[in-house]
């Protein structure tokens, strides 16, 4: 649609709010409506809680001051002789306005009426609508917009009225198409905008539904078009799997049913010339990483390169150490790249990747550098993908020539419809639900007693185990409003050192530390030189210590479900019975109760989705699709219908212009 015609100042104000075109203006919907058309001449107790216009004869105007704030009150007698007590606070100028109206037989006010046995009918902060009963008319419905500093209410209304008058876009899905897909009584888009911005009644549900259809159809069309643009797989044949077979044979455990299934499926698809674009999702400790490692070695022993990018240096280095054990054994060159690698080492790695002598590279977002080129890239694997910025992910994938295989791993499982919407219709969804046989479920409990918790930790330490303690704040100075009762890492370290040292060493870890310092602390913890590791959520992913048997999440009510479940996954990774203690006084908290009663990551992710919304869970806010994802969750059946319409539209080459 056309550009907004207004002053440069107003244009700048609108653009800062993401409003650039007339269509953006029309999609800037009212935040509320004031229904002045409801003239309740007959007041009754059943109207308590109703909002609308109330007519009556004004009387008994009074004013007093409470802490220098004016409190104005007056009575409104309705036609059926009920009195409504009206109170206006902090608007002293209204006294003179109302004083001039006291001789009128009837005035109208707008507000919410309440009723109590002590005070009868009352309205707080009523809005004056009209003065004279002789001018009673249909006062209409007034849209209320979010206010922008620099644009008046009337100014915004003029801009929207102009945009509505100029709207002449044809609907991609017209009435005939909508009805074929069972969507009846849906207005055209222009009519929907009119109903929402200039409503004749409060019956605007159909108009809102039309805009939902438009948004979901646009999203479905974009996904479907991107799916059709995907290239076929590069000509990769994985006919030599000797190393992969040997690694599997010498593992101290058997691969689970799901691990085997998806590993074979990816290899078979590649050998059949089909590009692998997959989301591998599953619970904490389900074995996703081993599937990724085996795919990297499948590529390496057939002459191709593989990339594994992780969100933190802790996780990346852990992956590197595990891969290097196998790489050294089988003579495969592997490299590790992050922000602290020396310039000389970066140059060596860049040359090795360009010449394809380095077959596997592991690292953090440094791998997304535009300066890196790959000689023979066969597969890109991204771990905990929702933690990366969209631009970082896209830069890394841009290194891969069309058709290179991609595997995204996530321990925050999503429903299939949502996963398809986020990753594209062409993405295979691999759900690992079978857990390794040796995994012992972690027992979870809520307790707020430092004495009880520390006594329990001591029992575990005496048995030779180790413990994590996680806090939401690093230092006391970080406290913000509403966080006064939250214990920081700094305070927790002092508490635990007083209790446990020198017999049981306590270490502290947070995201502000330098990478070398972090590495040294984690190494000490893995080697059991440190008994208790106190940290922020920096340990949420990446720290793997099979000897740790207890984790305390301090002020657990402050954490989201997915985060708590990830933290719980730091224990229970070995052969010892493990425990998660949610330290909180809020024992009835819904999230905490879910943690106690549920261990399945898929169920927890679904509950977290309900409580927090899709944008927070999958990290899509920065990519601009959060609104669509939340809408898909709200209207899953409508989204399925829109996906079918998108296929038909693209098959008929209809309406493609807006996508280009």
ABEGO torsion letter per residue (X at the ends): XBBBBBBAAAAAAAAAAGBABAAAAAABBBABBBBAABBBABBBAAABGBBEBBBBBBBGBBBBBBGGBBBBBBBBBBAAGBBBBBBBBGBAAAAAAAAAAAABABBBBBEBBBBBAAAEBBBBGBBBABABAAABBBAEBBBBBBBBBGBBAAAAAAAAAAAAAABABBBABBAAAAAAAGBBGBBBAAAAAAAAABBABABAAAAAAAAAAAAAAAAAAAAAAAAAABBBBBBBBBABAAAAAAAAAABABBBBAAAAAAAAAAAAAAAAGBBBBBBBBBBBGAGAAAAAAAAAAAAAAAGBBBBBBBABAAAAAAAAAAAAAAAAAAGBBBBBBBAABBAAAAAAAAAAAAAGABABBBBBAAAABAABBBABBABBBBBGAAABBAAAAAAAAAABBBGBBBBBBBABBBBAAAAAAAAEAABBBBBBABBBAABBBBBBBBBABAAAAAAAAAAAAAAGBBBBBBBABABAAABBBGAAABBBAAAAAAAAAAAAOAABBBBBBBAABBAAAAAAAAAAAAAGABABBBBBAAAABGBBBAABABBBBBGAAABBAAAAAAAAAABGABABBBBBBBBBABAABAAAAAAAABABAAAAAAAAAAAAEAAAAAGAAAAGAAAAAAAAAABAAAAAAAAAAAAAAAAAGBGAAAAX
